Amino acid sequence: MSEAEIRRRGGGTQVDTDPGRSESDADRIIRDESDMEDKPTINDDIAKKIGQDKAPEALDSVLSGLPPRWKNWVIRGIFTWLMIGGFGLIIYGGPLALMMTTFCVQVKCFAEIINIGYAVYKMDNLPWFRSMSWYFLITSNYFFYGESLVEYFGVLVNRIDFLPVLVKYHRFISFAMYIFGFVWFVLSLVKKYYLRQFSLFAWTHVALLIVVTQSYLIIQNMFQGLIWFIIPVMTVIINDVMAYMFGFFMGKTPLIKLSPKKTWEGFIGGGFATVLMTLGVSYLMCQFPYFVCPIEFSVEQERMTMSCEPSALFRLQEYTLPQTVSTWRRLFGLKETITIYPFLIHAFFMSIFASSIGPFGGFFASGFKRAFKIKDFGDIIPGHGGIMDRFDCQFLMATFVNVYIHSFINVATPGKMLQQVFMLKPDEQLTLYYALQDSLVARGILEPIPDMQ
C-alpha cells in the first residue's frame, strides 16, 4: 500500500509510515482511528446543548435578590401551580382534550430522549436517520391507537366505508409499516458508522417502549373512567410536590446517590402526605358520575359519553372493622362498621405504589441523565426542566394502574360487549341474537316468543 493511499484512507490524519512497519500495522492504525470516530462522545458539550434550565429574564430579574436556593424554590413553585391549573383546565375539556394532551406529551418526551441520542452519537452527517426515528414513532402510534379505535369505536368505524378494511388488516398494515422502516434502516447503513447507527436504532426502540407503550396504557386506563386517569396522575404529582417540600424544609439524610438532593425525610413525609391527600381527592371524585363512568361511544348521541349508573365500586358500602383494631375503635369511640366507597381501597394501594415505587422512575431518569452528564432532559418548563423530567414517574405509574385494573377490577360490561357485536357481519349478529334469545328463554328469564305468522 502506498503512503498516499494510507493518507487518503486515514481521512487526512498523520500516519506513521516507518518502513520497518508492515502494511498490516498501517491498516490497524487506520482502523483504530476509524473505530474512535464511530464511538459515542460523552463530554460537557452535551450539557451545553441539552437541559439548560433557565428562568425567564423578567422573572429572573425580579427574584435576583433572593439566594439561589430560595430563588429556585419560588420559580419551581410558580410553574408547579401553573401546571396544576393547566391540568385542571384540560380535565374540564373532557376525554378528547386529555387524549390529545397525552399524545402531545408523548411526542415531546420522545423528542427529548432522541435528541440526547443525536447529541451523544453525533449523527448530523446522516440526515435520514432522524427521519427514520420519527417514522418508527408514527408506525408505533398507528398500531397502538388503531387498536384503541377498533376496541372502543367499533360502531363509528363501521359507518365509514374504508375503515372496516383498515380494521380487518390493521395488524398486517402495522407490521408492513415496521418492515419498511427496518429495510430502510438496513439500506442506510454506512460502513464507517455501524456502531453509531445500531446504537441509535436500539435507542429509538427503547424510547418507543418507554414512551409510546406507556401513553397507550394511559389512554386505556382513561376509558375505564376519568378517575382511573386522574387519581394516578394526581398521586404522582402530590408525592413529587410533598416530597420536595418535606425535603426542602426538613431534609438532612441523603436517600440515594443517584439523586443527591433526595432525602429520607422527603421520601417518608411525601409518602404519608400522598396517601392522605389521595384518599381525600378520591372521596370527592367518587361522588360525580363524570369522573367514575366509563367512556363509551353512544350510538344515539353519536359522541363519547360519560353518563351511567355508578358501579358498586363507586357506591357507599358498609364494612365491619377487624377485631385487631377493636382496641383503637373503643379508644376513639368508633362504630363497629365503617362506610366508605370501595374505590378508596384501590386508591390507597395506588398511593402506596406512587409513594414507594414511583420515585424509582425518577431515580432511573436521574441515573440516565448522569450517564450523559446532563442536568435535565430539556428546558421547556423553568424550574423543572423538560417534559420527560415531569413524567418519568407517570409512565411507571400508568403501567401499574393498567395491570391493577386488568387483575383486580376489569369486568365485561354491556357497552364493551356491544362494541364487539357491532363489529360482526349482519348474519353473524343475527346468529348471536337468536342464540342469546334461546338461552334466555331456556333459563326462564325471557318469555317464549310466539312464532310469527
N, C-alpha and C positions, 0 to 999 in steps of 0.2 A: 504493500500500500504506500502510495507516495505521500510526502509531507503535506502537499497541497490538499490532497483528498482527506487526510486526517483533520486538517484545519477546517475544511468545509463541513464535514460531518460533526465536528465539535461545536458548530454554531459560532465560530469566530473566536473561541476561547483558546488560550495559550496551552499547547500540549508539549510535553517533554518528548523530544524526538532523538534522544540519545541513541546512536547506532547500536549500542550494546543491548538495547531492549528489543524484545521480539515484537512482531506485529500483533500478537495476541495481547501483549501488555498495553499497547496503544489503544486497541479496541476496548480493553477493560476500563481504561481511564475515561474514554468517551461514554461508555455505558454507565459508569458510575455517575458521571455528570448528568446524563440524561435521567437517571433514576432520581437524583436530587431534585430535578425540575418537576418530576411527577409526584413528589410527596407534598402533603398538605403543609401550609405555612401557618404557624400559630405564634403570633407576636403581638406587641402593643398596638400595631397598626389597625388590628381588627377592632379594638376598643374605641379607636378614634372614629370609626365608621358606624358602629352599632352601639345602641344603648346610651347615647348621650342625653341623660335625663336633665333637661334644663327647664326652669320655670319661665313663664312669660316675662318679658323685660319689665312690664308695668308692675306686675306682682312682685317681682324680684326687687325692684327699687323701693316699693312700699315697705317691704319686710327687711330691708337692708340693715336696720338697726338691731335685729334680733341675732342671737347666737345661731350658728349653723344648725345645731340640733333642734332648737325650737322653730327655726325658720322652716326646716323640712317637715316638722310636725304640723305646722299651720297649713303649709301647701298641701300636704297629704290629706289633711282633714277636709280642706275646701273641696278638693276634687273627689274625695270619697263621697261627700254628701251630694255633689253634682251627679255622680254616677248612680247613687241610690235613687235620687229624684228622677233621673232619666229612665232607670229600670221601672219605676212606678208608672211613668207615662206609657212605656211600651206595654206593660201589663194591661193598662186601661185600653190600649189599642186592640187588644184581643189576640187570639191564637195566631192569626196570619202575621201580625206585626212581630210576635215573638219568634215565629219561624224564620222570617226574613232577617231578624237580628241575629239569630243563631247562625244562619248561613253567612252573614257578613263577618261575624266574629271568627267563624271557621276559616274563611278566606284570608283574613288578616293574620291569624295565628300561623297558618301555613306559610304565608309570605315571610313572616318574621323568622321562622325556622329555616326556610330555604335560603334566605338572604345571608344567614350565618354560614351556611354551606358554601355559597358562592364566594364569600369573603375568605374562607379558610382555604378553599381549593383553587381560587383564582381562575375561574372558567370564562373570563371575559373574551378570550380569543376563540371560544366555541359558542357562538351566539344561539345556535339551535338548541343547546342543552337547556337553556332557561325556558324556551317554548315547550320543550318536552316535559319538564316538571309540571307546568300548568296544564298540559294535555292530560297527564295522568290524574290531576286533580279533577278535571272535567269528567273524565271517564268514571272515576270512583263515585262522584256525585250523581252521575246519570244512573249508575247501578243502585245506589242506596236510596235516593229519592224516588226513583222509579218503583222500587219495592213498596215504599210508603203509599205512593199513588194508587197502586194496584190494591193494596190492603184496605185503604180507608175511603177511596173514592171510586169504587167499582161501578156504581150506578152512573156517575158522571162520565166515566171512561166509555161506557157502552153507548152513550148518546153521541159521541163524536166518531165519525166514520173511520178515520185512520188509526185511532188509538187502540182499538182491540187487537189490531195486528201487532202494534208495538208491544202491547202487554203480553201477547202469546209468545213472542220471540224475544222478550226483554232480556233474559239472561244470555241468550245466544248473541244478541247485539252487543251487550256489555262485554262479553268475552271477546268478540271480534274487535271491538274498540281497543281493548287492552292488548291484544295480539298485535294490532297495528302499531301501537306505541312501543311494544317490545322489539318488533322488527326494526322500527325506526331507530331505536337505541343501538341495536347491533350494527346497523349500517353506518351509524355516525361515529363509531369507534375510530380513534386516531392512535396510531402506534405509540406516539410519544406521551400520550395522556391516558393510557389504560387504567392505571391505578386511580387517578382522579375521577375518571368517568364512572367506573364501577362503584367507587365510594359514594359519589353523588347519587347514583342510581339507588343504592341501598338507603342513603339519606332521605331521598324522596319518598320511598316506600314506608320508612319508619314514620315520617311526618304524616303520611296519609293514615297510617294505623292509629297514631296518637290523636289526630285532629278530626279527620272525616268520619271515622268509625264512631268516635265518641259523640260527635254532633248528631249523627244519625240516631244514636241511643237516646240523646236528649229529646229529640223530637218524638221518638217512640214513647218516652215517658209522658210527654205532654198530652198525647192523645188519650191517655188514661184519665186525664183531668188536669187542669192547670195546677192544682195543688201538688201534684207529683213533679211538676217542673219548678214551681216557685219555692216550695219548702227546701228541697235540696240546695238550690242556689242560695237561698237566704241563710241556711245553716253555715255554708262555707264563708259567706260574707260576714256573718256575725262572728264566727270564730276568728277570721282574719283580723277584723277590727278590734275585737275584745282582747285577743292575744297581744296585739300591738299596744293597746292601752295599758294592760297589766304589765307588759314587759317594759314599756317606756317609763312608767312611774315606779314600778316595784322590782323590775328585773335585775338580778345580780348574778345568778348561777347560769353559766352557759349550758345550752341544751345539746347542740350538735356542732361539730367542727365545720360541716358543710355550710352552715349558715350561722356565723359567729354572733349575730345580733339577736338570735332567738334564745330565749331563756326558759328555764323550768317554771318560773313564776308566771310568765306569759302563757306557756303551754297549759298549765293546770288551771289558772284563772280563766283563760279563754274557754277551756273545756266546760267548766261549771256554768259560765255565763251562756254558752251556746245551748246547753241542754235546757236551761230555764227559759231563755228567750224563745227558743224554737217551740217549746210546749205552749207558750203564751200565744205566739203568732198562729200556730196550728189550731188552737181552740177557737180563735176568731174566724179563721178561714173556713172551718168546718160548718159554719152557720150559713154560708152563702152557696147556693147551687151553682153560681157562675164559676166557682173555683173547684167544686167537687165532681161535677158531672163530666163524663167522658165527652170528648169532642167527636161528633159524628156528622156525617153529611145527611141533611134532611131532604128527602125526595120532594116533599110538599113545598118546602120553602126554597129549595134549590140553593142552599148555602150551609155552611158549617153551623151547628147549633150546640149549645151547652145548657139545655134545659132538660131536667129529668126529675124523677123521684129519687132523692139521695139513697144510696145503698145502705145496708146495715152498718157499713164501715163508718158512715158519717151521721149516724143517729145515736143519740144518747142511750147508753146501756148501763145497767147496774151490775157491779162486780162485788163479790164478797172478799173482804180483806183476809189474807192468810193469817193463820194463828201465830206465825212468827213475829208479826207486828202488833199482836194484841196488847202487849205492854205499852207500846207507844200510843196505841189507839186510846187506851184508858187514860194515859198521862195527858193527852191533849184533848180528851173529851170527844173523840171522833166516833162516828157511827160504825156499825159492823160492815157496812157496804159503802161503796163509792160509785158515783155516777159520772161517767166520762164518755167522750167519743172514742170508739175503738181505734180510730186513726192516730190518736195521741200515743198509743203504744208503739206504733210503727214510726211515728215522728221521733220518739225517744231513741230508738235504735239508729235512725238516720243521723241524729245529732251526735250520738256516741261515735259513729264512724267518722263523721265530719271533723270531730274534735280530736280524735285519737289517731286515725289512719290518714285522713285527708291531708294534714300538714306534710306528710311524706311525699305527696305530689310536689309540694313547694320545695322540699329538700332535694328531690330529684332534679328539679329545674335549676336549683342553686348549684348543684354539682356539675350540671351540664354547662352552665354559664362560666363557672370557674375553670372548667377544662379548656375553654376557648378565651379565657381572660377578658370577659365582658361583664359589665355590671348589670345590664338589663337586656331583654330581647328587643326593645325598641324605645322610643321616646314620645309616643303619641299622647300619653297621659302624664302630665307633670306630677312629680312626687311618687309615681307608681311605676313608670317605665312603659313597656309595651302592653299590648292586649294579652299576649301569652303570659306575661307576668301576673296578670289578674286571674287568668283562667287555668293556671297549671293544676290547681286542686279541683276545679269544677269538672274537668274531664274524668278524673278518677272517681269523683262522686257520681257522675252520670252512669258509669258502668255498674257501680254498686247498686244504685236505685233500680236500674233495669233488671239486674239479676234478682234483686229482692222482690220486685213486682212479679216476675215470672215464677219465682219459687214459692212465694207465700200469699200473693194477692190475686193474681190474674185468674179470672174465670170467664167462661164463654158468656156473652151477652146476646140478647136478640138482635141488637143493632149490628154487631160484628158478624153474626151468622147470616143476616140478610145481605150484608155486603158480599159475602161469598156466594150466596144463592143467586144474586143478580148477575154474577159473572158467568153463570151457566147458560147454555143454549136453551131456547124456549121449550124444546121437547124434554130436556133434562130437568127443567124446572117443573114441568107437569108431572114427570115421573116421581120427583121428590114430593110434590104436593099430594099425589094420591097415596104414596107410601106413608106419609105423615098422617093423612086422614084415616087410613085403615088402622094405624097404630093407636090413634086417639079413640076411635070407635071401639077397638078391641079392649081397651083399658077402661071403658065406660066414661071417659072424660067428655066425649062428644056423642050426641045422639045420632043414630044411623040416619043417613040422608036418603030419602026415598028416590028410587030411580026416576030419572027424568023421562017422561013420555015424549 
